[in-house]
Amino acid sequence: MLISDVSPMYCIHCQFFRSSNASELLDHCKSCKQMVRPDPFIYKFLCLGCTYFTYKSTNMKNHLLTHLGEKPFKCSYCEYTCTAVSNLKSHEQIRHLSR
């Protein structure tokens, strides 16, 4: 599934912004003026769909995949898909390589 194939996300903070484009979503997570940021350093990226926050853009990008339903990482051995390469490595190690 591609990000363009999913329904757009709405920002729960400003209740105005909506998009299904990953770059636009990530930019909004960093720049929405309605998001309360107790510490701008720690709260650099706030999720527009829930209360998740992080300093790293890659963490936010991976988190947004959970809202969008996209699972870009696919197991080489079965039909398993996931949102993070670390989950894929764990899956393959436990299910396929430890036997």
PDB file as gemmi writes it, atoms N, CA and C in Angstrom:
CRYST1    1.000    1.000    1.000  90.00  90.00  90.00 P 1                      
ATOM      1  N   MET A   1       0.847  -1.179   0.000  1.00  0.00           N  
ATOM      2  CA  MET A   1       0.000   0.000   0.000  1.00  0.00           C  
ATOM      3  C   MET A   1       0.891   1.239   0.000  1.00  0.00           C  
ATOM      4  N   LEU A   2       0.610   2.172  -0.823  1.00  0.00           N  
ATOM      5  CA  LEU A   2       1.349   3.426  -0.873  1.00  0.00           C  
ATOM      6  C   LEU A   2       0.640   4.469  -0.035  1.00  0.00           C  
ATOM      7  N   ILE A   3       1.400   5.430   0.467  1.00  0.00           N  
ATOM      8  CA  ILE A   3       0.794   6.483   1.270  1.00  0.00           C  
ATOM      9  C   ILE A   3      -0.304   7.198   0.490  1.00  0.00           C  
ATOM     10  N   SER A   4      -0.140   7.349  -0.804  1.00  0.00           N  
ATOM     11  CA  SER A   4      -1.152   8.033  -1.607  1.00  0.00           C  
ATOM     12  C   SER A   4      -2.457   7.241  -1.684  1.00  0.00           C  
ATOM     13  N   ASP A   5      -2.426   5.957  -1.309  1.00  0.00           N  
ATOM     14  CA  ASP A   5      -3.617   5.118  -1.355  1.00  0.00           C  
ATOM     15  C   ASP A   5      -4.450   5.185  -0.077  1.00  0.00           C  
ATOM     16  N   VAL A   6      -4.004   5.889   0.929  1.00  0.00           N  
ATOM     17  CA  VAL A   6      -4.710   5.922   2.204  1.00  0.00           C  
ATOM     18  C   VAL A   6      -5.498   7.210   2.358  1.00  0.00           C  
ATOM     19  N   SER A   7      -6.445   7.183   3.290  1.00  0.00           N  
ATOM     20  CA  SER A   7      -7.228   8.381   3.578  1.00  0.00           C  
ATOM     21  C   SER A   7      -6.345   9.424   4.239  1.00  0.00           C  
ATOM     22  N   PRO A   8      -6.626  10.697   4.013  1.00  0.00           N  
ATOM     23  CA  PRO A   8      -5.811  11.746   4.633  1.00  0.00           C  
ATOM     24  C   PRO A   8      -5.977  11.770   6.149  1.00  0.00           C  
ATOM     25  N   MET A   9      -4.930  12.188   6.836  1.00  0.00           N  
ATOM     26  CA  MET A   9      -4.982  12.382   8.285  1.00  0.00           C  
ATOM     27  C   MET A   9      -5.338  13.830   8.577  1.00  0.00           C  
ATOM     28  N   TYR A  10      -6.110  14.035   9.636  1.00  0.00           N  
ATOM     29  CA  TYR A  10      -6.449  15.367  10.109  1.00  0.00           C  
ATOM     30  C   TYR A  10      -5.627  15.663  11.351  1.00  0.00           C  
ATOM     31  N   CYS A  11      -5.264  16.916  11.540  1.00  0.00           N  
ATOM     32  CA  CYS A  11      -4.534  17.316  12.744  1.00  0.00           C  
ATOM     33  C   CYS A  11      -5.526  17.531  13.883  1.00  0.00           C  
ATOM     34  N   ILE A  12      -5.334  16.808  14.989  1.00  0.00           N  
ATOM     35  CA  ILE A  12      -6.216  16.953  16.146  1.00  0.00           C  
ATOM     36  C   ILE A  12      -5.910  18.221  16.929  1.00  0.00           C  
ATOM     37  N   HIS A  13      -4.788  18.855  16.650  1.00  0.00           N  
ATOM     38  CA  HIS A  13      -4.381  20.047  17.384  1.00  0.00           C  
ATOM     39  C   HIS A  13      -4.973  21.319  16.785  1.00  0.00           C  
ATOM     40  N   CYS A  14      -4.824  21.498  15.478  1.00  0.00           N  
ATOM     41  CA  CYS A  14      -5.349  22.707  14.834  1.00  0.00           C  
ATOM     42  C   CYS A  14      -6.701  22.453  14.170  1.00  0.00           C  
ATOM     43  N   GLN A  15      -7.064  21.197  13.977  1.00  0.00           N  
ATOM     44  CA  GLN A  15      -8.318  20.780  13.350  1.00  0.00           C  
ATOM     45  C   GLN A  15      -8.526  21.417  11.976  1.00  0.00           C  
ATOM     46  N   PHE A  16      -7.429  21.728  11.316  1.00  0.00           N  
ATOM     47  CA  PHE A  16      -7.509  22.345   9.999  1.00  0.00           C  
ATOM     48  C   PHE A  16      -6.734  21.542   8.961  1.00  0.00           C  
ATOM     49  N   PHE A  17      -5.488  21.241   9.276  1.00  0.00           N  
ATOM     50  CA  PHE A  17      -4.598  20.578   8.319  1.00  0.00           C  
ATOM     51  C   PHE A  17      -5.046  19.151   8.052  1.00  0.00           C  
ATOM     52  N   ARG A  18      -4.942  18.733   6.787  1.00  0.00           N  
ATOM     53  CA  ARG A  18      -5.179  17.332   6.432  1.00  0.00           C  
ATOM     54  C   ARG A  18      -4.344  16.992   5.209  1.00  0.00           C  
ATOM     55  N   SER A  19      -3.802  15.780   5.199  1.00  0.00           N  
ATOM     56  CA  SER A  19      -2.986  15.332   4.080  1.00  0.00           C  
ATOM     57  C   SER A  19      -2.754  13.832   4.194  1.00  0.00           C  
ATOM     58  N   SER A  20      -2.412  13.211   3.082  1.00  0.00           N  
ATOM     59  CA  SER A  20      -1.963  11.818   3.098  1.00  0.00           C  
ATOM     60  C   SER A  20      -0.539  11.734   2.551  1.00  0.00           C  
ATOM     61  N   ASN A  21       0.098  12.894   2.360  1.00  0.00           N  
ATOM     62  CA  ASN A  21       1.472  12.968   1.869  1.00  0.00           C  
ATOM     63  C   ASN A  21       2.436  12.919   3.049  1.00  0.00           C  
ATOM     64  N   ALA A  22       3.365  11.966   3.039  1.00  0.00           N  
ATOM     65  CA  ALA A  22       4.273  11.758   4.169  1.00  0.00           C  
ATOM     66  C   ALA A  22       5.110  12.990   4.488  1.00  0.00           C  
ATOM     67  N   SER A  23       5.639  13.662   3.484  1.00  0.00           N  
ATOM     68  CA  SER A  23       6.476  14.848   3.718  1.00  0.00           C  
ATOM     69  C   SER A  23       5.667  15.985   4.325  1.00  0.00           C  
ATOM     70  N   GLU A  24       4.456  16.192   3.825  1.00  0.00           N  
ATOM     71  CA  GLU A  24       3.594  17.244   4.368  1.00  0.00           C  
ATOM     72  C   GLU A  24       3.202  16.935   5.809  1.00  0.00           C  
ATOM     73  N   LEU A  25       2.901  15.666   6.088  1.00  0.00           N  
ATOM     74  CA  LEU A  25       2.544  15.270   7.449  1.00  0.00           C  
ATOM     75  C   LEU A  25       3.706  15.512   8.403  1.00  0.00           C  
ATOM     76  N   LEU A  26       4.898  15.118   7.988  1.00  0.00           N  
ATOM     77  CA  LEU A  26       6.085  15.293   8.824  1.00  0.00           C  
ATOM     78  C   LEU A  26       6.364  16.772   9.075  1.00  0.00           C  
ATOM     79  N   ASP A  27       6.254  17.590   8.042  1.00  0.00           N  
ATOM     80  CA  ASP A  27       6.445  19.037   8.201  1.00  0.00           C  
ATOM     81  C   ASP A  27       5.432  19.619   9.177  1.00  0.00           C  
ATOM     82  N   HIS A  28       4.184  19.178   9.075  1.00  0.00           N  
ATOM     83  CA  HIS A  28       3.150  19.709   9.969  1.00  0.00           C  
ATOM     84  C   HIS A  28       3.410  19.282  11.414  1.00  0.00           C  
ATOM     85  N   CYS A  29       3.904  18.070  11.619  1.00  0.00           N  
ATOM     86  CA  CYS A  29       4.220  17.587  12.970  1.00  0.00           C  
ATOM     87  C   CYS A  29       5.272  18.463  13.645  1.00  0.00           C  
ATOM     88  N   LYS A  30       6.083  19.116  12.845  1.00  0.00           N  
ATOM     89  CA  LYS A  30       7.140  19.982  13.370  1.00  0.00           C  
ATOM     90  C   LYS A  30       6.702  21.444  13.468  1.00  0.00           C  
ATOM     91  N   SER A  31       5.745  21.854  12.641  1.00  0.00           N  
ATOM     92  CA  SER A  31       5.475  23.288  12.532  1.00  0.00           C  
ATOM     93  C   SER A  31       4.100  23.763  12.989  1.00  0.00           C  
ATOM     94  N   CYS A  32       3.177  22.876  13.334  1.00  0.00           N  
ATOM     95  CA  CYS A  32       1.831  23.299  13.727  1.00  0.00           C  
ATOM     96  C   CYS A  32       1.900  24.200  14.958  1.00  0.00           C  
ATOM     97  N   LYS A  33       1.368  25.392  14.832  1.00  0.00           N  
ATOM     98  CA  LYS A  33       1.413  26.380  15.923  1.00  0.00           C  
ATOM     99  C   LYS A  33       0.446  26.042  17.055  1.00  0.00           C  
ATOM    100  N   GLN A  34      -0.522  25.175  16.813  1.00  0.00           N  
ATOM    101  CA  GLN A  34      -1.504  24.819  17.841  1.00  0.00           C  
ATOM    102  C   GLN A  34      -1.034  23.674  18.744  1.00  0.00           C  
ATOM    103  N   MET A  35       0.039  23.011  18.374  1.00  0.00           N  
ATOM    104  CA  MET A  35       0.562  21.914  19.190  1.00  0.00           C  
ATOM    105  C   MET A  35       1.279  22.482  20.411  1.00  0.00           C  
ATOM    106  N   VAL A  36       0.886  22.029  21.590  1.00  0.00           N  
ATOM    107  CA  VAL A  36       1.509  22.485  22.829  1.00  0.00           C  
ATOM    108  C   VAL A  36       2.834  21.745  23.000  1.00  0.00           C  
ATOM    109  N   ARG A  37       3.912  22.508  23.088  1.00  0.00           N  
ATOM    110  CA  ARG A  37       5.255  21.942  23.223  1.00  0.00           C  
ATOM    111  C   ARG A  37       5.876  22.435  24.534  1.00  0.00           C  
ATOM    112  N   PRO A  38       5.739  21.665  25.634  1.00  0.00           N  
ATOM    113  CA  PRO A  38       6.307  22.085  26.916  1.00  0.00           C  
ATOM    114  C   PRO A  38       7.807  22.361  26.837  1.00  0.00           C  
ATOM    115  N   ASP A  39       8.514  21.572  26.058  1.00  0.00           N  
ATOM    116  CA  ASP A  39       9.945  21.761  25.837  1.00  0.00           C  
ATOM    117  C   ASP A  39      10.190  21.589  24.342  1.00  0.00           C  
ATOM    118  N   PRO A  40      10.435  22.686  23.616  1.00  0.00           N  
ATOM    119  CA  PRO A  40      10.596  22.607  22.162  1.00  0.00           C  
ATOM    120  C   PRO A  40      11.731  21.687  21.712  1.00  0.00           C  
ATOM    121  N   PHE A  41      12.724  21.480  22.562  1.00  0.00           N  
ATOM    122  CA  PHE A  41      13.825  20.592  22.197  1.00  0.00           C  
ATOM    123  C   PHE A  41      13.356  19.137  22.182  1.00  0.00           C  
ATOM    124  N   ILE A  42      12.700  18.717  23.252  1.00  0.00           N  
ATOM    125  CA  ILE A  42      12.227  17.336  23.362  1.00  0.00           C  
ATOM    126  C   ILE A  42      11.011  17.102  22.465  1.00  0.00           C  
ATOM    127  N   TYR A  43      10.122  18.081  22.416  1.00  0.00           N  
ATOM    128  CA  TYR A  43       8.875  17.963  21.649  1.00  0.00           C  
ATOM    129  C   TYR A  43       9.046  18.561  20.252  1.00  0.00           C  
ATOM    130  N   LYS A  44      10.120  18.223  19.575  1.00  0.00           N  
ATOM    131  CA  LYS A  44      10.379  18.786  18.246  1.00  0.00           C  
ATOM    132  C   LYS A  44       9.307  18.350  17.248  1.00  0.00           C  
ATOM    133  N   PHE A  45       8.905  17.074  17.305  1.00  0.00           N  
ATOM    134  CA  PHE A  45       7.849  16.549  16.438  1.00  0.00           C  
ATOM    135  C   PHE A  45       6.723  16.015  17.311  1.00  0.00           C  
ATOM    136  N   LEU A  46       5.514  16.528  17.129  1.00  0.00           N  
ATOM    137  CA  LEU A  46       4.325  16.015  17.803  1.00  0.00           C  
ATOM    138  C   LEU A  46       3.425  15.387  16.759  1.00  0.00           C  
ATOM    139  N   CYS A  47       2.875  14.227  17.078  1.00  0.00           N  
ATOM    140  CA  CYS A  47       1.982  13.559  16.137  1.00  0.00           C  
ATOM    141  C   CYS A  47       0.704  14.367  15.976  1.00  0.00           C  
ATOM    142  N   LEU A  48       0.231  14.471  14.747  1.00  0.00           N  
ATOM    143  CA  LEU A  48      -1.002  15.204  14.512  1.00  0.00           C  
ATOM    144  C   LEU A  48      -2.233  14.351  14.756  1.00  0.00           C  
ATOM    145  N   GLY A  49      -2.039  13.051  15.053  1.00  0.00           N  
ATOM    146  CA  GLY A  49      -3.177  12.169  15.264  1.00  0.00           C  
ATOM    147  C   GLY A  49      -3.313  11.622  16.676  1.00  0.00           C  
ATOM    148  N   CYS A  50      -2.290  11.814  17.523  1.00  0.00           N  
ATOM    149  CA  CYS A  50      -2.345  11.315  18.902  1.00  0.00           C  
ATOM    150  C   CYS A  50      -1.358  12.117  19.760  1.00  0.00           C  
ATOM    151  N   THR A  51      -1.006  11.616  20.926  1.00  0.00           N  
ATOM    152  CA  THR A  51      -0.142  12.360  21.849  1.00  0.00           C  
ATOM    153  C   THR A  51       1.340  11.992  21.737  1.00  0.00           C  
ATOM    154  N   TYR A  52       1.714  11.166  20.786  1.00  0.00           N  
ATOM    155  CA  TYR A  52       3.114  10.761  20.608  1.00  0.00           C  
ATOM    156  C   TYR A  52       3.976  11.970  20.240  1.00  0.00           C  
ATOM    157  N   PHE A  53       5.202  12.002  20.785  1.00  0.00           N  
ATOM    158  CA  PHE A  53       6.162  13.046  20.426  1.00  0.00           C  
ATOM    159  C   PHE A  53       7.561  12.454  20.401  1.00  0.00           C  
ATOM    160  N   THR A  54       8.460  13.111  19.661  1.00  0.00           N  
ATOM    161  CA  THR A  54       9.842  12.658  19.565  1.00  0.00           C  
ATOM    162  C   THR A  54      10.722  13.799  19.080  1.00  0.00           C  
ATOM    163  N   TYR A  55      12.005  13.654  19.273  1.00  0.00           N  
ATOM    164  CA  TYR A  55      12.961  14.634  18.763  1.00  0.00           C  
ATOM    165  C   TYR A  55      13.390  14.289  17.342  1.00  0.00           C  
ATOM    166  N   LYS A  56      13.348  13.006  16.990  1.00  0.00           N  
ATOM    167  CA  LYS A  56      13.885  12.556  15.697  1.00  0.00           C  
ATOM    168  C   LYS A  56      12.799  12.446  14.628  1.00  0.00           C  
ATOM    169  N   SER A  57      13.099  12.978  13.455  1.00  0.00           N  
ATOM    170  CA  SER A  57      12.136  12.921  12.352  1.00  0.00           C  
ATOM    171  C   SER A  57      11.894  11.482  11.890  1.00  0.00           C  
ATOM    172  N   THR A  58      12.932  10.640  11.936  1.00  0.00           N  
ATOM    173  CA  THR A  58      12.754   9.248  11.500  1.00  0.00           C  
ATOM    174  C   THR A  58      11.787   8.500  12.414  1.00  0.00           C  
ATOM    175  N   ASN A  59      11.841   8.786  13.712  1.00  0.00           N  
ATOM    176  CA  ASN A  59      10.894   8.165  14.641  1.00  0.00           C  
ATOM    177  C   ASN A  59       9.467   8.593  14.316  1.00  0.00           C  
ATOM    178  N   MET A  60       9.283   9.890  14.018  1.00  0.00           N  
ATOM    179  CA  MET A  60       7.942  10.376  13.695  1.00  0.00           C  
ATOM    180  C   MET A  60       7.459   9.788  12.377  1.00  0.00           C  
ATOM    181  N   LYS A  61       8.347   9.700  11.415  1.00  0.00           N  
ATOM    182  CA  LYS A  61       7.971   9.130  10.117  1.00  0.00           C  
ATOM    183  C   LYS A  61       7.489   7.690  10.296  1.00  0.00           C  
ATOM    184  N   ASN A  62       8.216   6.899  11.076  1.00  0.00           N  
ATOM    185  CA  ASN A  62       7.805   5.521  11.350  1.00  0.00           C  
ATOM    186  C   ASN A  62       6.496   5.479  12.127  1.00  0.00           C  
ATOM    187  N   HIS A  63       6.332   6.399  13.079  1.00  0.00           N  
ATOM    188  CA  HIS A  63       5.098   6.443  13.863  1.00  0.00           C  
ATOM    189  C   HIS A  63       3.895   6.764  12.979  1.00  0.00           C  
ATOM    190  N   LEU A  64       4.056   7.704  12.061  1.00  0.00           N  
ATOM    191  CA  LEU A  64       2.951   8.077  11.169  1.00  0.00           C  
ATOM    192  C   LEU A  64       2.480   6.892  10.330  1.00  0.00           C  
ATOM    193  N   LEU A  65       3.377   5.971  10.028  1.00  0.00           N  
ATOM    194  CA  LEU A  65       2.997   4.783   9.262  1.00  0.00           C  
ATOM    195  C   LEU A  65       1.927   3.977   9.988  1.00  0.00           C  
ATOM    196  N   THR A  66       1.958   3.976  11.326  1.00  0.00           N  
ATOM    197  CA  THR A  66       0.950   3.231  12.081  1.00  0.00           C  
ATOM    198  C   THR A  66      -0.430   3.840  11.875  1.00  0.00           C  
ATOM    199  N   HIS A  67      -0.508   5.162  11.788  1.00  0.00           N  
ATOM    200  CA  HIS A  67      -1.792   5.826  11.544  1.00  0.00           C  
ATOM    201  C   HIS A  67      -2.250   5.633  10.104  1.00  0.00           C  
ATOM    202  N   LEU A  68      -1.318   5.644   9.180  1.00  0.00           N  
ATOM    203  CA  LEU A  68      -1.650   5.548   7.762  1.00  0.00           C  
ATOM    204  C   LEU A  68      -1.905   4.113   7.306  1.00  0.00           C  
ATOM    205  N   GLY A  69      -1.484   3.149   8.121  1.00  0.00           N  
ATOM    206  CA  GLY A  69      -1.693   1.750   7.770  1.00  0.00           C  
ATOM    207  C   GLY A  69      -0.675   1.198   6.787  1.00  0.00           C  
ATOM    208  N   GLU A  70       0.345   1.968   6.480  1.00  0.00           N  
ATOM    209  CA  GLU A  70       1.362   1.507   5.538  1.00  0.00           C  
ATOM    210  C   GLU A  70       2.374   0.623   6.259  1.00  0.00           C  
ATOM    211  N   LYS A  71       2.723  -0.486   5.632  1.00  0.00           N  
ATOM    212  CA  LYS A  71       3.719  -1.411   6.171  1.00  0.00           C  
ATOM    213  C   LYS A  71       4.715  -1.719   5.062  1.00  0.00           C  
ATOM    214  N   PRO A  72       5.738  -0.889   4.922  1.00  0.00           N  
ATOM    215  CA  PRO A  72       6.649  -1.007   3.784  1.00  0.00           C  
ATOM    216  C   PRO A  72       7.686  -2.126   3.875  1.00  0.00           C  
ATOM    217  N   PHE A  73       7.837  -2.741   5.032  1.00  0.00           N  
ATOM    218  CA  PHE A  73       8.858  -3.774   5.190  1.00  0.00           C  
ATOM    219  C   PHE A  73       8.216  -5.157   5.130  1.00  0.00           C  
ATOM    220  N   LYS A  74       8.674  -6.002   4.195  1.00  0.00           N  
ATOM    221  CA  LYS A  74       8.084  -7.317   3.960  1.00  0.00           C  
ATOM    222  C   LYS A  74       9.103  -8.423   4.205  1.00  0.00           C  
ATOM    223  N   CYS A  75       8.646  -9.461   4.875  1.00  0.00           N  
ATOM    224  CA  CYS A  75       9.472 -10.634   5.153  1.00  0.00           C  
ATOM    225  C   CYS A  75       9.807 -11.369   3.856  1.00  0.00           C  
ATOM    226  N   SER A  76      11.037 -11.828   3.759  1.00  0.00           N  
ATOM    227  CA  SER A  76      11.497 -12.585   2.587  1.00  0.00           C  
ATOM    228  C   SER A  76      10.979 -14.021   2.587  1.00  0.00           C  
ATOM    229  N   TYR A  77      10.502 -14.486   3.754  1.00  0.00           N  
ATOM    230  CA  TYR A  77      10.124 -15.883   3.902  1.00  0.00           C  
ATOM    231  C   TYR A  77       8.615 -16.124   3.951  1.00  0.00           C  
ATOM    232  N   CYS A  78       7.840 -15.093   4.301  1.00  0.00           N  
ATOM    233  CA  CYS A  78       6.393 -15.264   4.418  1.00  0.00           C  
ATOM    234  C   CYS A  78       5.687 -13.947   4.074  1.00  0.00           C  
ATOM    235  N   GLU A  79       4.418 -13.848   4.369  1.00  0.00           N  
ATOM    236  CA  GLU A  79       3.620 -12.670   4.009  1.00  0.00           C  
ATOM    237  C   GLU A  79       3.653 -11.561   5.066  1.00  0.00           C  
ATOM    238  N   TYR A  80       4.411 -11.725   6.138  1.00  0.00           N  
ATOM    239  CA  TYR A  80       4.474 -10.734   7.213  1.00  0.00           C  
ATOM    240  C   TYR A  80       4.971  -9.387   6.690  1.00  0.00           C  
ATOM    241  N   THR A  81       4.307  -8.310   7.098  1.00  0.00           N  
ATOM    242  CA  THR A  81       4.743  -6.946   6.792  1.00  0.00           C  
ATOM    243  C   THR A  81       4.691  -6.126   8.070  1.00  0.00           C  
ATOM    244  N   CYS A  82       5.489  -5.052   8.123  1.00  0.00           N  
ATOM    245  CA  CYS A  82       5.523  -4.224   9.322  1.00  0.00           C  
ATOM    246  C   CYS A  82       5.971  -2.804   8.986  1.00  0.00           C  
ATOM    247  N   THR A  83       5.925  -1.942   9.998  1.00  0.00           N  
ATOM    248  CA  THR A  83       6.253  -0.530   9.803  1.00  0.00           C  
ATOM    249  C   THR A  83       7.709  -0.197  10.088  1.00  0.00           C  
ATOM    250  N   ALA A  84       8.443  -1.104  10.732  1.00  0.00           N  
ATOM    251  CA  ALA A  84       9.830  -0.801  11.108  1.00  0.00           C  
ATOM    252  C   ALA A  84      10.758  -1.957  10.745  1.00  0.00           C  
ATOM    253  N   VAL A  85      11.923  -1.622  10.234  1.00  0.00           N  
ATOM    254  CA  VAL A  85      12.891  -2.649   9.833  1.00  0.00           C  
ATOM    255  C   VAL A  85      13.356  -3.463  11.042  1.00  0.00           C  
ATOM    256  N   SER A  86      13.393  -2.853  12.218  1.00  0.00           N  
ATOM    257  CA  SER A  86      13.798  -3.594  13.420  1.00  0.00           C  
ATOM    258  C   SER A  86      12.782  -4.691  13.746  1.00  0.00           C  
ATOM    259  N   ASN A  87      11.496  -4.417  13.536  1.00  0.00           N  
ATOM    260  CA  ASN A  87      10.467  -5.444  13.749  1.00  0.00           C  
ATOM    261  C   ASN A  87      10.618  -6.576  12.743  1.00  0.00           C  
ATOM    262  N   LEU A  88      10.955  -6.234  11.516  1.00  0.00           N  
ATOM    263  CA  LEU A  88      11.154  -7.248  10.479  1.00  0.00           C  
ATOM    264  C   LEU A  88      12.335  -8.150  10.827  1.00  0.00           C  
ATOM    265  N   LYS A  89      13.433  -7.558  11.270  1.00  0.00           N  
ATOM    266  CA  LYS A  89      14.612  -8.351  11.640  1.00  0.00           C  
ATOM    267  C   LYS A  89      14.286  -9.298  12.792  1.00  0.00           C  
ATOM    268  N   SER A  90      13.552  -8.793  13.788  1.00  0.00           N  
ATOM    269  CA  SER A  90      13.156  -9.647  14.916  1.00  0.00           C  
ATOM    270  C   SER A  90      12.264 -10.785  14.445  1.00  0.00           C  
ATOM    271  N   HIS A  91      11.290 -10.465  13.612  1.00  0.00           N  
ATOM    272  CA  HIS A  91      10.382 -11.484  13.079  1.00  0.00           C  
ATOM    273  C   HIS A  91      11.153 -12.574  12.345  1.00  0.00           C  
ATOM    274  N   GLU A  92      12.019 -12.173  11.433  1.00  0.00           N  
ATOM    275  CA  GLU A  92      12.771 -13.155  10.647  1.00  0.00           C  
ATOM    276  C   GLU A  92      13.666 -14.008  11.536  1.00  0.00           C  
ATOM    277  N   GLN A  93      14.287 -13.389  12.527  1.00  0.00           N  
ATOM    278  CA  GLN A  93      15.165 -14.136  13.426  1.00  0.00           C  
ATOM    279  C   GLN A  93      14.372 -15.159  14.238  1.00  0.00           C  
ATOM    280  N   ILE A  94      13.243 -14.743  14.795  1.00  0.00           N  
ATOM    281  CA  ILE A  94      12.442 -15.624  15.652  1.00  0.00           C  
ATOM    282  C   ILE A  94      11.706 -16.690  14.851  1.00  0.00           C  
ATOM    283  N   ARG A  95      11.081 -16.298  13.765  1.00  0.00           N  
ATOM    284  CA  ARG A  95      10.214 -17.210  13.005  1.00  0.00           C  
ATOM    285  C   ARG A  95      10.930 -18.068  11.967  1.00  0.00           C  
ATOM    286  N   HIS A  96      12.017 -17.563  11.420  1.00  0.00           N  
ATOM    287  CA  HIS A  96      12.602 -18.264  10.278  1.00  0.00           C  
ATOM    288  C   HIS A  96      14.069 -18.673  10.446  1.00  0.00           C  
ATOM    289  N   LEU A  97      14.859 -17.923  11.170  1.00  0.00           N  
ATOM    290  CA  LEU A  97      16.300 -18.178  11.212  1.00  0.00           C  
ATOM    291  C   LEU A  97      16.768 -18.918  12.456  1.00  0.00           C  
ATOM    292  N   SER A  98      15.917 -19.046  13.459  1.00  0.00           N  
ATOM    293  CA  SER A  98      16.340 -19.688  14.706  1.00  0.00           C  
ATOM    294  C   SER A  98      16.077 -21.189  14.712  1.00  0.00           C  
ATOM    295  N   ARG A  99      15.602 -21.707  13.620  1.00  0.00           N  
ATOM    296  CA  ARG A  99      15.256 -23.143  13.573  1.00  0.00           C  
ATOM    297  C   ARG A  99      16.419 -23.980  13.148  1.00  0.00           C  
TER     298      ARG A  99                                                      
END                                                                             
